[in-house]
Amino acid sequence: MTATGLSLNVLGDIEFSLDGTRLDLGHALIYKGMMLGNVPNLAFVFGYTNASWTLKADLTSEYICRLINTMTARAWASATPVPTADVGEEPFLDFSSGYVQRAVDKLPKQGSVRPWKLHQNYARDLVTLRFGRIDDGTLRFAALAPKLRLSKHSANNDFVFSFMRDLTENFISIF
């Protein structure tokens, strides 16, 4: 019997699938503390465990907005973080608490190197998330179909609204 009875609920116990294949979050790597490796257009917020939760939540939200704005400007339909073979796995949370240890197999992993490594450090995250490049060589982008490309000279506001709606509907954020 556990002392607290507390059990972690990872991402709301939502079952994720990609192209009909169920995703096992316990084997996923976390990119910049907010996206899952090899999963396009999925972002989530996980705040600091050693400081104000909202400090990291704010940085994450700003980064996601920057990412969506960059994708819109470049007519990209998807962003997928892709780990390289040299990225090792480490536990997402470095807690010895029973409720964390009981859920460790359900939690995504952090990587051994940046941008897969979490530092729980506001100053480092500020530089990376607020001022770092979006197109950092780790994210892979796919372009929109040619008929949906946005032109700077487009006068059709309905098209622009539809483009933005489709882009934001296809980018999933879990807050």
C-alpha positions, 0 to 999 in steps of 0.5 A: 500500500502506498503512503499517499496513494497519489498516481501521476496522470500523464497528459490526461491519460490521452491515448495518442496515435500517429498514422494509426499506430499507438504511441508509447509515451514511455519510449518518447523523447522530449524536445525542449521540454514541450514536444515529443520526438518524431511526433509532428505538431504536438506541444504540451506545457510542463512547468518547473518543478524547482521554481514557479511553474508559470515561468516555464509555462510562459516560456513554452507558450511563447516558443509555441507561438513563435513556432506557429508564426514561423510556420505560417510565414514560411508556409510549413504545415508541420514541425517534427522534432527528430532525435539523432542516434547519439541522443541517449535517454534519461528520466524525465523527472529526477525525483525519488518520490514514490508517485514519480517512481511508480509512473516512470515507465509511463513518462516520456524521457529526456535526452542526454544532450540539448535540445533534448535535455531539460535543465530546470533552469530559467536563465538557460531556458530563457536564452533557448526558448525566447531567443533561440532559433526555431529552425535549429536543425532538429525540427523537420518541417514539411511544406503546405500543398502548393495550392495552399501556399500563402502569397504576400500579395494575396488579397483574399482575406477568406483564404488567409483566414482559412489558412490560419485556421487550418494551420492552428487546428493542425497544431495540437497544444495541450495545456 
